[in-house]
Amino acid sequence: MAEPTAEWPSRLNSWKEIASHLGRGVRTVQRWERELQLPVHRIGTGPRSPVYALTTELNFWIRTSEAMRKSQHLPPPLKPTSGKPMEDSHRLLSNIQYLVRAVAENSVRQRRQAEIMQKRILEMRSRIR
């Protein structure tokens, strides 16, 4: 996966640019849009309308997406102290950062799922009327 740099534009204006930013192929990122809610915006309403994406949204999606998480590893489990306070401190800090990130990701994921559910409820209510 390509790491974002200062040269990356804040807005990517095509599937090719989005795929390049994510370090994947165009078909893969199109599938991610369909199946994993990759944050891509469309100009128009049709499925073939032009797309754009904001790099900040893509970077956040990368950090919180299950698709990208497969390659990440969990931090080592807590062990009894090694008798080296600096090593223990660094290891505990790493574990704390991992846990904070996990809580934030789960919070965002739950909020997104709640928004999707609310949208579906509104759609169902409109069908009933």
N, CA, C and O atoms as CSV, one atom per row, in Angstrom:
chain,resi,resn,atom,element,x,y,z
A,1,MET,N,N,0.841,-1.164,0.000
A,1,MET,CA,C,0.000,0.000,0.000
A,1,MET,C,C,0.885,1.224,0.000
A,1,MET,O,O,1.844,1.298,0.768
A,2,ALA,N,N,0.578,2.185,-0.848
A,2,ALA,CA,C,1.358,3.397,-0.940
A,2,ALA,C,C,1.035,4.301,0.237
A,2,ALA,O,O,-0.135,4.566,0.515
A,3,GLU,N,N,2.057,4.776,0.928
A,3,GLU,CA,C,1.865,5.697,2.027
A,3,GLU,C,C,1.655,7.087,1.466
A,3,GLU,O,O,2.370,7.494,0.550
A,4,PRO,N,N,0.675,7.839,2.002
A,4,PRO,CA,C,0.435,9.171,1.502
A,4,PRO,C,C,1.632,10.073,1.790
A,4,PRO,O,O,2.270,9.967,2.837
A,5,THR,N,N,1.917,10.948,0.855
A,5,THR,CA,C,3.006,11.896,1.027
A,5,THR,C,C,2.472,13.291,0.813
A,5,THR,O,O,1.293,13.475,0.511
A,6,ALA,N,N,3.342,14.278,0.969
A,6,ALA,CA,C,2.930,15.664,0.808
A,6,ALA,C,C,2.508,15.954,-0.627
A,6,ALA,O,O,1.750,16.897,-0.854
A,7,GLU,N,N,2.980,15.164,-1.620
A,7,GLU,CA,C,2.630,15.424,-3.003
A,7,GLU,C,C,1.226,14.963,-3.359
A,7,GLU,O,O,0.684,15.403,-4.373
A,8,TRP,N,N,0.620,14.091,-2.560
A,8,TRP,CA,C,-0.711,13.594,-2.883
A,8,TRP,C,C,-1.706,14.732,-2.819
A,8,TRP,O,O,-1.695,15.508,-1.863
A,9,PRO,N,N,-2.562,14.848,-3.813
A,9,PRO,CA,C,-3.583,15.892,-3.756
A,9,PRO,C,C,-4.617,15.548,-2.692
A,9,PRO,O,O,-4.780,14.386,-2.320
A,10,SER,N,N,-5.309,16.566,-2.209
A,10,SER,CA,C,-6.327,16.297,-1.198
A,10,SER,C,C,-7.581,15.705,-1.837
A,10,SER,O,O,-8.429,15.138,-1.148
A,11,ARG,N,N,-7.692,15.841,-3.165
A,11,ARG,CA,C,-8.837,15.282,-3.888
A,11,ARG,C,C,-8.320,14.454,-5.061
A,11,ARG,O,O,-7.500,14.920,-5.852
A,12,LEU,N,N,-8.809,13.231,-5.160
A,12,LEU,CA,C,-8.429,12.336,-6.253
A,12,LEU,C,C,-9.613,12.259,-7.207
A,12,LEU,O,O,-10.735,11.996,-6.773
A,13,ASN,N,N,-9.382,12.484,-8.501
A,13,ASN,CA,C,-10.477,12.696,-9.442
A,13,ASN,C,C,-10.752,11.554,-10.407
A,13,ASN,O,O,-11.439,11.757,-11.407
A,14,SER,N,N,-10.242,10.374,-10.142
A,14,SER,CA,C,-10.546,9.254,-11.032
A,14,SER,C,C,-10.280,7.949,-10.286
A,14,SER,O,O,-9.634,7.920,-9.238
A,15,TRP,N,N,-10.810,6.863,-10.875
A,15,TRP,CA,C,-10.542,5.541,-10.289
A,15,TRP,C,C,-9.053,5.255,-10.289
A,15,TRP,O,O,-8.535,4.660,-9.344
A,16,LYS,N,N,-8.356,5.674,-11.344
A,16,LYS,CA,C,-6.913,5.423,-11.415
A,16,LYS,C,C,-6.172,6.121,-10.281
A,16,LYS,O,O,-5.293,5.526,-9.658
A,17,GLU,N,N,-6.513,7.366,-10.012
A,17,GLU,CA,C,-5.854,8.094,-8.933
A,17,GLU,C,C,-6.162,7.476,-7.576
A,17,GLU,O,O,-5.283,7.369,-6.720
A,18,ILE,N,N,-7.410,7.072,-7.384
A,18,ILE,CA,C,-7.805,6.448,-6.119
A,18,ILE,C,C,-7.062,5.128,-5.938
A,18,ILE,O,O,-6.530,4.850,-4.863
A,19,ALA,N,N,-7.029,4.312,-6.999
A,19,ALA,CA,C,-6.342,3.018,-6.936
A,19,ALA,C,C,-4.854,3.217,-6.666
A,19,ALA,O,O,-4.263,2.481,-5.875
A,20,SER,N,N,-4.256,4.187,-7.304
A,20,SER,CA,C,-2.829,4.460,-7.101
A,20,SER,C,C,-2.566,4.875,-5.652
A,20,SER,O,O,-1.589,4.434,-5.045
A,21,HIS,N,N,-3.419,5.704,-5.111
A,21,HIS,CA,C,-3.262,6.156,-3.721
A,21,HIS,C,C,-3.329,4.979,-2.746
A,21,HIS,O,O,-2.596,4.933,-1.758
A,22,LEU,N,N,-4.225,4.023,-3.043
A,22,LEU,CA,C,-4.389,2.871,-2.161
A,22,LEU,C,C,-3.422,1.737,-2.475
A,22,LEU,O,O,-3.332,0.765,-1.724
A,23,GLY,N,N,-2.700,1.862,-3.584
A,23,GLY,CA,C,-1.742,0.820,-3.948
A,23,GLY,C,C,-2.415,-0.454,-4.420
A,23,GLY,O,O,-1.881,-1.546,-4.222
A,24,ARG,N,N,-3.574,-0.332,-5.039
A,24,ARG,CA,C,-4.328,-1.473,-5.540
A,24,ARG,C,C,-4.761,-1.193,-6.971
A,24,ARG,O,O,-4.496,-0.116,-7.505
A,25,GLY,N,N,-5.429,-2.163,-7.595
A,25,GLY,CA,C,-5.931,-1.994,-8.945
A,25,GLY,C,C,-7.285,-1.305,-8.956
A,25,GLY,O,O,-7.977,-1.242,-7.940
A,26,VAL,N,N,-7.652,-0.787,-10.132
A,26,VAL,CA,C,-8.922,-0.079,-10.275
A,26,VAL,C,C,-10.094,-0.989,-9.931
A,26,VAL,O,O,-10.998,-0.578,-9.204
A,27,ARG,N,N,-10.095,-2.213,-10.439
A,27,ARG,CA,C,-11.213,-3.120,-10.166
A,27,ARG,C,C,-11.336,-3.441,-8.671
A,27,ARG,O,O,-12.441,-3.601,-8.153
A,28,THR,N,N,-10.204,-3.533,-7.994
A,28,THR,CA,C,-10.236,-3.812,-6.554
A,28,THR,C,C,-10.897,-2.670,-5.808
A,28,THR,O,O,-11.766,-2.906,-4.968
A,29,VAL,N,N,-10.502,-1.425,-6.098
A,29,VAL,CA,C,-11.105,-0.314,-5.361
A,29,VAL,C,C,-12.573,-0.120,-5.743
A,29,VAL,O,O,-13.365,0.334,-4.917
A,30,GLN,N,N,-12.947,-0.454,-6.971
A,30,GLN,CA,C,-14.364,-0.404,-7.340
A,30,GLN,C,C,-15.154,-1.447,-6.545
A,30,GLN,O,O,-16.268,-1.178,-6.094
A,31,ARG,N,N,-14.576,-2.629,-6.379
A,31,ARG,CA,C,-15.231,-3.665,-5.572
A,31,ARG,C,C,-15.326,-3.216,-4.114
A,31,ARG,O,O,-16.342,-3.439,-3.456
A,32,TRP,N,N,-14.257,-2.578,-3.610
A,32,TRP,CA,C,-14.292,-2.080,-2.234
A,32,TRP,C,C,-15.383,-1.033,-2.064
A,32,TRP,O,O,-16.014,-0.963,-1.009
A,33,GLU,N,N,-15.612,-0.226,-3.082
A,33,GLU,CA,C,-16.694,0.760,-2.984
A,33,GLU,C,C,-18.033,0.042,-2.834
A,33,GLU,O,O,-18.852,0.422,-1.997
A,34,ARG,N,N,-18.257,-0.991,-3.641
A,34,ARG,CA,C,-19.521,-1.732,-3.589
A,34,ARG,C,C,-19.685,-2.516,-2.298
A,34,ARG,O,O,-20.739,-2.474,-1.663
A,35,GLU,N,N,-18.638,-3.230,-1.917
A,35,GLU,CA,C,-18.778,-4.205,-0.838
A,35,GLU,C,C,-18.335,-3.707,0.530
A,35,GLU,O,O,-18.850,-4.176,1.545
A,36,LEU,N,N,-17.397,-2.774,0.584
A,36,LEU,CA,C,-16.821,-2.369,1.867
A,36,LEU,C,C,-16.990,-0.881,2.171
A,36,LEU,O,O,-16.341,-0.350,3.072
A,37,GLN,N,N,-17.859,-0.216,1.423
A,37,GLN,CA,C,-18.156,1.196,1.639
A,37,GLN,C,C,-16.915,2.097,1.564
A,37,GLN,O,O,-16.741,2.990,2.393
A,38,LEU,N,N,-16.066,1.858,0.578
A,38,LEU,CA,C,-14.940,2.758,0.334
A,38,LEU,C,C,-15.521,4.148,0.091
A,38,LEU,O,O,-16.421,4.294,-0.736
A,39,PRO,N,N,-15.032,5.172,0.787
A,39,PRO,CA,C,-15.641,6.502,0.679
A,39,PRO,C,C,-15.316,7.199,-0.641
A,39,PRO,O,O,-14.381,7.994,-0.726
A,40,VAL,N,N,-16.104,6.885,-1.664
A,40,VAL,CA,C,-15.956,7.484,-2.986
A,40,VAL,C,C,-17.230,8.276,-3.270
A,40,VAL,O,O,-18.339,7.804,-3.020
A,41,HIS,N,N,-17.056,9.469,-3.788
A,41,HIS,CA,C,-18.192,10.337,-4.095
A,41,HIS,C,C,-18.417,10.350,-5.602
A,41,HIS,O,O,-17.469,10.275,-6.383
A,42,ARG,N,N,-19.683,10.446,-6.000
A,42,ARG,CA,C,-20.012,10.470,-7.422
A,42,ARG,C,C,-20.565,11.834,-7.807
A,42,ARG,O,O,-21.310,12.464,-7.056
A,43,ILE,N,N,-20.179,12.268,-8.996
A,43,ILE,CA,C,-20.713,13.496,-9.563
A,43,ILE,C,C,-21.832,13.052,-10.495
A,43,ILE,O,O,-21.571,12.650,-11.629
A,44,GLY,N,N,-23.052,13.119,-10.035
A,44,GLY,CA,C,-24.187,12.597,-10.776
A,44,GLY,C,C,-24.798,11.438,-10.034
A,44,GLY,O,O,-24.416,11.134,-8.904
A,45,THR,N,N,-25.761,10.783,-10.683
A,45,THR,CA,C,-26.496,9.717,-9.989
A,45,THR,C,C,-26.288,8.332,-10.567
A,45,THR,O,O,-26.590,7.343,-9.899
A,46,GLY,N,N,-25.790,8.228,-11.768
A,46,GLY,CA,C,-25.649,6.921,-12.393
A,46,GLY,C,C,-24.442,6.152,-11.892
A,46,GLY,O,O,-23.513,6.739,-11.338
A,47,PRO,N,N,-24.453,4.828,-12.086
A,47,PRO,CA,C,-23.325,4.007,-11.641
A,47,PRO,C,C,-22.044,4.284,-12.431
A,47,PRO,O,O,-20.953,3.947,-11.970
A,48,ARG,N,N,-22.162,4.892,-13.609
A,48,ARG,CA,C,-20.978,5.197,-14.420
A,48,ARG,C,C,-20.607,6.677,-14.365
A,48,ARG,O,O,-19.795,7.149,-15.161
A,49,SER,N,N,-21.207,7.407,-13.421
A,49,SER,CA,C,-20.903,8.826,-13.310
A,49,SER,C,C,-19.489,9.014,-12.760
A,49,SER,O,O,-18.966,8.131,-12.080
A,50,PRO,N,N,-18.869,10.157,-13.050
A,50,PRO,CA,C,-17.493,10.404,-12.589
A,50,PRO,C,C,-17.391,10.334,-11.065
A,50,PRO,O,O,-18.343,10.633,-10.345
A,51,VAL,N,N,-16.222,9.935,-10.601
A,51,VAL,CA,C,-16.003,9.787,-9.163
A,51,VAL,C,C,-14.873,10.686,-8.698
A,51,VAL,O,O,-14.026,11.124,-9.477
A,52,TYR,N,N,-14.893,10.946,-7.390
A,52,TYR,CA,C,-13.756,11.591,-6.742
A,52,TYR,C,C,-13.705,11.085,-5.309
A,52,TYR,O,O,-14.694,10.577,-4.780
A,53,ALA,N,N,-12.554,11.229,-4.698
A,53,ALA,CA,C,-12.389,10.811,-3.303
A,53,ALA,C,C,-11.457,11.794,-2.624
A,53,ALA,O,O,-10.562,12.357,-3.255
A,54,LEU,N,N,-11.672,11.993,-1.339
A,54,LEU,CA,C,-10.806,12.848,-0.548
A,54,LEU,C,C,-9.765,11.978,0.133
A,54,LEU,O,O,-10.095,10.950,0.724
A,55,THR,N,N,-8.520,12.385,0.051
A,55,THR,CA,C,-7.447,11.560,0.613
A,55,THR,C,C,-7.605,11.385,2.117
A,55,THR,O,O,-7.261,10.332,2.654
A,56,THR,N,N,-8.120,12.399,2.803
A,56,THR,CA,C,-8.295,12.258,4.254
A,56,THR,C,C,-9.301,11.158,4.570
A,56,THR,O,O,-9.099,10.383,5.504
A,57,GLU,N,N,-10.389,11.086,3.791
A,57,GLU,CA,C,-11.381,10.036,4.012
A,57,GLU,C,C,-10.813,8.662,3.668
A,57,GLU,O,O,-11.063,7.687,4.376
A,58,LEU,N,N,-10.049,8.588,2.580
A,58,LEU,CA,C,-9.444,7.306,2.202
A,58,LEU,C,C,-8.457,6.839,3.265
A,58,LEU,O,O,-8.447,5.665,3.635
A,59,ASN,N,N,-7.630,7.755,3.755
A,59,ASN,CA,C,-6.643,7.384,4.775
A,59,ASN,C,C,-7.330,6.900,6.050
A,59,ASN,O,O,-6.881,5.946,6.686
A,60,PHE,N,N,-8.427,7.572,6.417
A,60,PHE,CA,C,-9.167,7.137,7.597
A,60,PHE,C,C,-9.788,5.766,7.356
A,60,PHE,O,O,-9.768,4.907,8.238
A,61,TRP,N,N,-10.340,5.562,6.162
A,61,TRP,CA,C,-10.943,4.264,5.817
A,61,TRP,C,C,-9.886,3.159,5.886
A,61,TRP,O,O,-10.157,2.063,6.376
A,62,ILE,N,N,-8.685,3.457,5.393
A,62,ILE,CA,C,-7.603,2.475,5.435
A,62,ILE,C,C,-7.336,2.047,6.871
A,62,ILE,O,O,-7.158,0.862,7.151
A,63,ARG,N,N,-7.310,3.006,7.767
A,63,ARG,CA,C,-6.992,2.705,9.171
A,63,ARG,C,C,-8.112,1.969,9.891
A,63,ARG,O,O,-7.863,1.254,10.861
A,64,THR,N,N,-9.336,2.138,9.426
A,64,THR,CA,C,-10.464,1.544,10.143
A,64,THR,C,C,-11.111,0.381,9.422
A,64,THR,O,O,-12.036,-0.230,9.958
A,65,SER,N,N,-10.660,0.059,8.236
A,65,SER,CA,C,-11.304,-0.971,7.428
A,65,SER,C,C,-10.785,-2.359,7.737
A,65,SER,O,O,-9.590,-2.558,7.956
A,66,GLU,N,N,-11.687,-3.302,7.752
A,66,GLU,CA,C,-11.318,-4.703,7.934
A,66,GLU,C,C,-10.493,-5.209,6.752
A,66,GLU,O,O,-9.637,-6.076,6.923
A,67,ALA,N,N,-10.742,-4.676,5.556
A,67,ALA,CA,C,-10.020,-5.130,4.364
A,67,ALA,C,C,-8.526,-4.878,4.495
A,67,ALA,O,O,-7.712,-5.704,4.082
A,68,MET,N,N,-8.172,-3.748,5.064
A,68,MET,CA,C,-6.766,-3.396,5.175
A,68,MET,C,C,-6.148,-3.967,6.453
A,68,MET,O,O,-4.925,-4.046,6.568
A,69,ARG,N,N,-6.975,-4.359,7.398
A,69,ARG,CA,C,-6.474,-4.817,8.680
A,69,ARG,C,C,-5.845,-6.212,8.617
A,69,ARG,O,O,-5.085,-6.580,9.512
A,70,LYS,N,N,-6.148,-6.989,7.581
A,70,LYS,CA,C,-5.645,-8.354,7.486
A,70,LYS,C,C,-4.129,-8.408,7.548
A,70,LYS,O,O,-3.558,-9.378,8.048
A,71,SER,N,N,-3.480,-7.376,7.045
A,71,SER,CA,C,-2.020,-7.379,7.022
A,71,SER,C,C,-1.416,-6.828,8.308
A,71,SER,O,O,-0.206,-6.919,8.511
A,72,GLN,N,N,-2.249,-6.257,9.178
A,72,GLN,CA,C,-1.731,-5.704,10.421
A,72,GLN,C,C,-1.658,-6.799,11.478
A,72,GLN,O,O,-2.410,-7.773,11.437
A,73,HIS,N,N,-0.756,-6.624,12.407
A,73,HIS,CA,C,-0.585,-7.614,13.460
A,73,HIS,C,C,-0.950,-7.010,14.804
A,73,HIS,O,O,-0.765,-5.815,15.035
A,74,LEU,N,N,-1.464,-7.840,15.676
A,74,LEU,CA,C,-1.766,-7.390,17.016
A,74,LEU,C,C,-0.470,-7.177,17.783
A,74,LEU,O,O,0.536,-7.819,17.482
A,75,PRO,N,N,-0.475,-6.289,18.765
A,75,PRO,CA,C,0.737,-6.112,19.557
A,75,PRO,C,C,0.982,-7.368,20.387
A,75,PRO,O,O,0.055,-8.137,20.639
A,76,PRO,N,N,2.216,-7.576,20.809
A,76,PRO,CA,C,2.487,-8.769,21.616
A,76,PRO,C,C,1.684,-8.726,22.914
A,76,PRO,O,O,1.454,-7.650,23.466
A,77,PRO,N,N,1.259,-9.888,23.401
A,77,PRO,CA,C,0.488,-9.902,24.638
A,77,PRO,C,C,1.324,-9.405,25.815
A,77,PRO,O,O,2.553,-9.467,25.805
A,78,LEU,N,N,0.618,-8.913,26.825
A,78,LEU,CA,C,1.321,-8.436,28.014
A,78,LEU,C,C,1.982,-9.619,28.710
A,78,LEU,O,O,1.391,-10.689,28.857
A,79,LYS,N,N,3.199,-9.404,29.127
A,79,LYS,CA,C,3.959,-10.432,29.841
A,79,LYS,C,C,4.397,-9.838,31.174
A,79,LYS,O,O,4.355,-8.623,31.367
A,80,PRO,N,N,4.807,-10.687,32.069
A,80,PRO,CA,C,5.349,-10.140,33.312
A,80,PRO,C,C,6.529,-9.222,32.990
A,80,PRO,O,O,7.210,-9.389,31.979
A,81,THR,N,N,6.744,-8.282,33.848
A,81,THR,CA,C,7.812,-7.323,33.606
A,81,THR,C,C,9.143,-8.033,33.404
A,81,THR,O,O,9.441,-9.049,34.033
A,82,SER,N,N,9.923,-7.463,32.510
A,82,SER,CA,C,11.208,-8.065,32.186
A,82,SER,C,C,12.309,-7.591,33.114
A,82,SER,O,O,13.451,-8.043,33.030
A,83,GLY,N,N,11.950,-6.673,34.002
A,83,GLY,CA,C,12.972,-6.118,34.865
A,83,GLY,C,C,13.671,-4.933,34.222
A,83,GLY,O,O,14.566,-4.332,34.818
A,84,LYS,N,N,13.260,-4.595,32.999
A,84,LYS,CA,C,13.823,-3.441,32.295
A,84,LYS,C,C,12.706,-2.422,32.124
A,84,LYS,O,O,11.889,-2.540,31.211
A,85,PRO,N,N,12.669,-1.430,32.991
A,85,PRO,CA,C,11.544,-0.485,32.987
A,85,PRO,C,C,11.319,0.219,31.647
A,85,PRO,O,O,10.168,0.423,31.263
A,86,MET,N,N,12.353,0.588,30.938
A,86,MET,CA,C,12.175,1.283,29.658
A,86,MET,C,C,11.518,0.374,28.624
A,86,MET,O,O,10.624,0.805,27.895
A,87,GLU,N,N,11.955,-0.874,28.559
A,87,GLU,CA,C,11.347,-1.809,27.612
A,87,GLU,C,C,9.879,-2.039,27.947
A,87,GLU,O,O,9.023,-2.043,27.063
A,88,ASP,N,N,9.596,-2.232,29.238
A,88,ASP,CA,C,8.211,-2.427,29.668
A,88,ASP,C,C,7.370,-1.202,29.344
A,88,ASP,O,O,6.229,-1.327,28.897
A,89,SER,N,N,7.922,-0.037,29.567
A,89,SER,CA,C,7.201,1.206,29.297
A,89,SER,C,C,6.872,1.336,27.816
A,89,SER,O,O,5.750,1.700,27.465
A,90,HIS,N,N,7.822,1.047,26.951
A,90,HIS,CA,C,7.589,1.135,25.512
A,90,HIS,C,C,6.551,0.116,25.052
A,90,HIS,O,O,5.691,0.419,24.226
A,91,ARG,N,N,6.641,-1.076,25.589
A,91,ARG,CA,C,5.687,-2.124,25.212
A,91,ARG,C,C,4.283,-1.759,25.674
A,91,ARG,O,O,3.322,-1.926,24.923
A,92,LEU,N,N,4.152,-1.259,26.909
A,92,LEU,CA,C,2.842,-0.870,27.413
A,92,LEU,C,C,2.274,0.313,26.630
A,92,LEU,O,O,1.076,0.354,26.349
A,93,LEU,N,N,3.116,1.259,26.283
A,93,LEU,CA,C,2.665,2.397,25.484
A,93,LEU,C,C,2.154,1.934,24.125
A,93,LEU,O,O,1.139,2.428,23.635
A,94,SER,N,N,2.855,0.991,23.523
A,94,SER,CA,C,2.427,0.450,22.242
A,94,SER,C,C,1.061,-0.231,22.379
A,94,SER,O,O,0.191,-0.063,21.524
A,95,ASN,N,N,0.880,-0.991,23.448
A,95,ASN,CA,C,-0.404,-1.659,23.675
A,95,ASN,C,C,-1.518,-0.647,23.921
A,95,ASN,O,O,-2.639,-0.836,23.447
A,96,ILE,N,N,-1.227,0.413,24.650
A,96,ILE,CA,C,-2.233,1.440,24.914
A,96,ILE,C,C,-2.636,2.116,23.607
A,96,ILE,O,O,-3.822,2.342,23.368
A,97,GLN,N,N,-1.667,2.438,22.767
A,97,GLN,CA,C,-1.973,3.078,21.487
A,97,GLN,C,C,-2.836,2.163,20.625
A,97,GLN,O,O,-3.773,2.622,19.972
A,98,TYR,N,N,-2.524,0.886,20.623
A,98,TYR,CA,C,-3.327,-0.067,19.865
A,98,TYR,C,C,-4.768,-0.096,20.385
A,98,TYR,O,O,-5.712,-0.079,19.595
A,99,LEU,N,N,-4.938,-0.138,21.699
A,99,LEU,CA,C,-6.277,-0.200,22.277
A,99,LEU,C,C,-7.067,1.083,22.011
A,99,LEU,O,O,-8.261,1.022,21.717
A,100,VAL,N,N,-6.423,2.224,22.109
A,100,VAL,CA,C,-7.102,3.490,21.822
A,100,VAL,C,C,-7.559,3.514,20.369
A,100,VAL,O,O,-8.685,3.919,20.078
A,101,ARG,N,N,-6.698,3.084,19.463
A,101,ARG,CA,C,-7.046,3.041,18.041
A,101,ARG,C,C,-8.217,2.087,17.810
A,101,ARG,O,O,-9.128,2.392,17.041
A,102,ALA,N,N,-8.191,0.938,18.473
A,102,ALA,CA,C,-9.267,-0.046,18.303
A,102,ALA,C,C,-10.601,0.508,18.794
A,102,ALA,O,O,-11.630,0.302,18.150
A,103,VAL,N,N,-10.595,1.206,19.926
A,103,VAL,CA,C,-11.829,1.792,20.445
A,103,VAL,C,C,-12.358,2.851,19.479
A,103,VAL,O,O,-13.558,2.900,19.208
A,104,ALA,N,N,-11.470,3.696,18.961
A,104,ALA,CA,C,-11.882,4.735,18.017
A,104,ALA,C,C,-12.445,4.113,16.744
A,104,ALA,O,O,-13.470,4.566,16.235
A,105,GLU,N,N,-11.793,3.092,16.234
A,105,GLU,CA,C,-12.259,2.435,15.014
A,105,GLU,C,C,-13.629,1.806,15.221
A,105,GLU,O,O,-14.508,1.923,14.367
A,106,ASN,N,N,-13.807,1.142,16.349
A,106,ASN,CA,C,-15.099,0.509,16.626
A,106,ASN,C,C,-16.202,1.541,16.782
A,106,ASN,O,O,-17.334,1.309,16.356
A,107,SER,N,N,-15.885,2.676,17.387
A,107,SER,CA,C,-16.858,3.746,17.544
A,107,SER,C,C,-17.302,4.271,16.184
A,107,SER,O,O,-18.495,4.455,15.944
A,108,VAL,N,N,-16.342,4.511,15.297
A,108,VAL,CA,C,-16.663,5.003,13.955
A,108,VAL,C,C,-17.463,3.958,13.190
A,108,VAL,O,O,-18.434,4.294,12.512
A,109,ARG,N,N,-17.066,2.709,13.292
A,109,ARG,CA,C,-17.762,1.633,12.587
A,109,ARG,C,C,-19.210,1.526,13.076
A,109,ARG,O,O,-20.125,1.365,12.269
A,110,GLN,N,N,-19.419,1.615,14.385
A,110,GLN,CA,C,-20.776,1.534,14.918
A,110,GLN,C,C,-21.615,2.724,14.469
A,110,GLN,O,O,-22.795,2.569,14.155
A,111,ARG,N,N,-21.011,3.911,14.437
A,111,ARG,CA,C,-21.740,5.091,13.976
A,111,ARG,C,C,-22.141,4.921,12.516
A,111,ARG,O,O,-23.268,5.244,12.139
A,112,ARG,N,N,-21.224,4.417,11.695
A,112,ARG,CA,C,-21.529,4.194,10.276
A,112,ARG,C,C,-22.654,3.167,10.123
A,112,ARG,O,O,-23.559,3.354,9.310
A,113,GLN,N,N,-22.597,2.088,10.901
A,113,GLN,CA,C,-23.643,1.073,10.823
A,113,GLN,C,C,-24.989,1.638,11.272
A,113,GLN,O,O,-26.024,1.294,10.701
A,114,ALA,N,N,-24.984,2.502,12.289
A,114,ALA,CA,C,-26.226,3.132,12.743
A,114,ALA,C,C,-26.801,4.029,11.656
A,114,ALA,O,O,-28.014,4.054,11.447
A,115,GLU,N,N,-25.937,4.768,10.961
A,115,GLU,CA,C,-26.405,5.625,9.865
A,115,GLU,C,C,-27.008,4.784,8.740
A,115,GLU,O,O,-28.041,5.147,8.177
A,116,ILE,N,N,-26.369,3.671,8.417
A,116,ILE,CA,C,-26.891,2.783,7.372
A,116,ILE,C,C,-28.244,2.221,7.790
A,116,ILE,O,O,-29.168,2.151,6.979
A,117,MET,N,N,-28.361,1.820,9.057
A,117,MET,CA,C,-29.632,1.279,9.540
A,117,MET,C,C,-30.732,2.339,9.510
A,117,MET,O,O,-31.869,2.044,9.141
A,118,GLN,N,N,-30.398,3.574,9.898
A,118,GLN,CA,C,-31.391,4.646,9.860
A,118,GLN,C,C,-31.862,4.898,8.431
A,118,GLN,O,O,-33.051,5.113,8.196
A,119,LYS,N,N,-30.947,4.874,7.495
A,119,LYS,CA,C,-31.290,5.071,6.096
A,119,LYS,C,C,-32.217,3.959,5.618
A,119,LYS,O,O,-33.199,4.225,4.926
A,120,ARG,N,N,-31.910,2.714,5.984
A,120,ARG,CA,C,-32.759,1.592,5.582
A,120,ARG,C,C,-34.149,1.681,6.202
A,120,ARG,O,O,-35.144,1.357,5.552
A,121,ILE,N,N,-34.219,2.118,7.449
A,121,ILE,CA,C,-35.513,2.275,8.111
A,121,ILE,C,C,-36.350,3.315,7.384
A,121,ILE,O,O,-37.542,3.111,7.157
A,122,LEU,N,N,-35.719,4.449,7.014
A,122,LEU,CA,C,-36.449,5.482,6.280
A,122,LEU,C,C,-36.925,4.960,4.926
A,122,LEU,O,O,-38.042,5.262,4.505
A,123,GLU,N,N,-36.087,4.180,4.241
A,123,GLU,CA,C,-36.487,3.604,2.965
A,123,GLU,C,C,-37.671,2.658,3.136
A,123,GLU,O,O,-38.605,2.676,2.335
A,124,MET,N,N,-37.633,1.831,4.181
A,124,MET,CA,C,-38.736,0.898,4.441
A,124,MET,C,C,-40.008,1.642,4.777
A,124,MET,O,O,-41.087,1.255,4.329
A,125,ARG,N,N,-39.898,2.727,5.576
A,125,ARG,CA,C,-41.077,3.503,5.922
A,125,ARG,C,C,-41.690,4.143,4.675
A,125,ARG,O,O,-42.911,4.213,4.540
A,126,SER,N,N,-40.829,4.611,3.765
A,126,SER,CA,C,-41.358,5.250,2.545
A,126,SER,C,C,-42.050,4.236,1.649
A,126,SER,O,O,-42.977,4.597,0.924
A,127,ARG,N,N,-41.628,2.980,1.677
A,127,ARG,CA,C,-42.278,1.940,0.884
A,127,ARG,C,C,-43.649,1.595,1.432
A,127,ARG,O,O,-44.567,1.272,0.678
A,128,ILE,N,N,-43.784,1.665,2.741
A,128,ILE,CA,C,-45.040,1.305,3.398
A,128,ILE,C,C,-46.123,2.337,3.067
A,128,ILE,O,O,-47.289,1.982,2.894
A,129,ARG,N,N,-45.740,3.595,2.981
A,129,ARG,CA,C,-46.725,4.673,2.722
A,129,ARG,C,C,-47.235,4.663,1.350
A,129,ARG,O,O,-48.061,5.502,0.992
